Amino acid sequence: MITIHRPVQVKVIITEASRKLLLSEYRQKEKQLLHEWDQWRFQSRKLLSEAQKKSGEAYKLALDRVDREERTRKEKVEMLQFQIKQVENLPEGCEIHYTTVESSVQVDVGDVWDEIMGATEIILKDGVIAEIRQGGQSE
């Protein structure tokens, strides 16, 4: 017998309380991401200036890095803004993905792999575990 780790999806049932909590959490994350993005913009100007002094190739590499980082940060903010809109508009009772955690599970010879690795979900309602689903079945 050995112990392995598997992903477990955590979902939240939308209630008025969970909606407020999620919106507050997502808006705080958005604010943090925008603040970090502003800091990055300042640092990137410095990086580009220093690279330009070195060589054309160094400047091109720095510019590529800055562009890549800008795209990544923009995508994160857009994803968070999408999540905010989703939470604002979903009706009460809907389930949405909240996070993924890891679970340890013991496996042994003869165990059915698909049952062990099947979609395990934890369902939260107002911060309390309301249900645990193993491979589509409730426990």
C-alpha positions as CSV (number, residue, x, y, z in Angstrom):
1,M,0.0,0.0,0.0
2,I,1.2,3.5,-0.8
3,T,-0.2,7.0,-0.4
4,I,-0.6,9.3,-3.4
5,H,-1.9,12.8,-3.8
6,R,-4.8,13.7,-6.0
7,P,-6.5,17.0,-6.9
8,V,-9.8,17.8,-5.3
9,Q,-12.0,20.5,-6.7
10,V,-13.6,22.9,-4.2
11,K,-16.9,24.5,-5.3
12,V,-19.0,27.1,-3.6
13,I,-22.8,27.2,-3.7
14,I,-23.9,30.8,-4.4
15,T,-25.8,32.3,-1.6
16,E,-26.1,36.0,-0.8
17,A,-23.5,35.6,1.9
18,S,-21.1,33.7,-0.3
19,R,-21.6,36.1,-3.1
20,K,-20.6,39.0,-0.9
21,L,-17.6,37.2,0.4
22,L,-16.4,36.1,-3.0
23,L,-16.9,39.5,-4.5
24,S,-14.9,41.1,-1.7
25,E,-12.1,38.5,-2.1
26,Y,-12.0,38.9,-5.9
27,R,-12.0,42.7,-5.7
28,Q,-9.2,42.6,-3.2
29,K,-7.2,40.3,-5.5
30,E,-7.9,42.6,-8.4
31,K,-6.7,45.6,-6.5
32,Q,-3.5,43.7,-5.5
33,L,-2.9,42.6,-9.1
34,L,-3.4,46.1,-10.4
35,H,-1.0,47.5,-7.8
36,E,1.6,44.9,-8.7
37,W,1.1,45.7,-12.4
38,D,1.7,49.4,-11.7
39,Q,4.9,48.5,-9.9
40,W,6.0,46.3,-12.8
41,R,5.4,49.1,-15.2
42,F,7.8,51.3,-13.2
43,Q,10.4,48.5,-13.0
44,S,10.0,47.7,-16.7
45,R,10.8,51.3,-17.7
46,K,14.0,51.0,-15.7
47,L,14.8,47.6,-17.1
48,L,14.3,48.9,-20.7
49,S,16.4,52.0,-20.0
50,E,19.3,49.9,-18.7
51,A,19.1,47.4,-21.5
52,Q,19.1,50.1,-24.1
53,K,22.4,51.4,-22.7
54,K,23.9,47.9,-23.1
55,S,23.0,46.9,-26.7
56,G,20.3,46.5,-29.2
57,E,20.1,42.8,-28.5
58,A,19.8,43.4,-24.8
59,Y,17.0,45.9,-25.4
60,K,15.1,43.5,-27.7
61,L,15.3,40.7,-25.1
62,A,14.1,43.1,-22.4
63,L,11.3,44.4,-24.6
64,D,10.2,40.8,-25.2
65,R,10.2,40.1,-21.5
66,V,8.2,43.2,-20.7
67,D,5.7,42.4,-23.4
68,R,5.3,38.9,-22.2
69,E,4.9,40.0,-18.6
70,E,2.4,42.7,-19.6
71,R,0.3,40.1,-21.4
72,T,0.4,37.7,-18.5
73,R,-0.7,40.4,-16.0
74,K,-3.4,41.6,-18.3
75,E,-4.8,38.1,-18.7
76,K,-4.8,37.6,-14.9
77,V,-6.8,40.8,-14.4
78,E,-9.2,40.0,-17.2
79,M,-9.8,36.5,-15.7
80,L,-10.5,38.0,-12.3
81,Q,-12.9,40.6,-13.8
82,F,-14.7,37.7,-15.6
83,Q,-15.0,35.9,-12.2
84,I,-16.4,39.0,-10.6
85,K,-19.0,39.3,-13.4
86,Q,-19.8,35.6,-13.1
87,V,-20.4,35.9,-9.3
88,E,-22.5,39.0,-9.7
89,N,-24.8,37.4,-12.3
90,L,-25.2,33.8,-11.2
91,P,-28.4,32.9,-9.5
92,E,-28.5,31.6,-5.9
93,G,-28.0,27.9,-5.6
94,C,-25.5,27.6,-8.5
95,E,-22.1,26.0,-7.9
96,I,-18.9,27.6,-9.1
97,H,-15.3,26.5,-8.9
98,Y,-13.5,28.1,-6.0
99,T,-10.1,26.4,-5.7
100,T,-8.3,23.1,-6.0
101,V,-6.7,21.4,-3.1
102,E,-4.7,18.1,-2.8
103,S,-5.9,15.0,-0.9
104,S,-3.9,12.1,0.2
105,V,-5.3,8.7,-0.6
106,Q,-4.0,5.2,0.0
107,V,-3.9,2.8,-2.9
108,D,-3.3,-0.9,-2.9
109,V,-3.0,-3.7,-5.4
110,G,-6.5,-4.5,-6.7
111,D,-7.9,-1.0,-6.2
112,V,-9.8,0.5,-9.2
113,W,-7.7,3.4,-10.4
114,D,-10.6,5.3,-12.0
115,E,-12.6,5.2,-8.7
116,I,-9.6,6.6,-6.8
117,M,-8.7,9.3,-9.2
118,G,-12.3,10.1,-10.2
119,A,-13.6,13.6,-9.8
120,T,-13.7,14.3,-6.1
121,E,-15.4,17.5,-5.1
122,I,-15.9,19.4,-1.9
123,I,-19.0,21.6,-1.9
124,L,-19.1,24.6,0.4
125,K,-22.2,26.5,1.5
126,D,-21.5,29.7,3.4
127,G,-18.1,28.4,4.5
128,V,-19.3,25.1,5.7
129,I,-18.7,21.8,3.9
130,A,-22.2,20.8,2.6
131,E,-21.2,17.8,0.6
132,I,-18.3,15.6,-0.5
133,R,-18.7,14.0,-3.9
134,Q,-16.6,11.0,-4.9
135,G,-16.7,10.2,-8.6
136,G,-20.1,11.9,-9.0
137,Q,-21.6,10.3,-5.9
138,S,-22.4,12.1,-2.6
139,E,-21.1,11.0,0.8
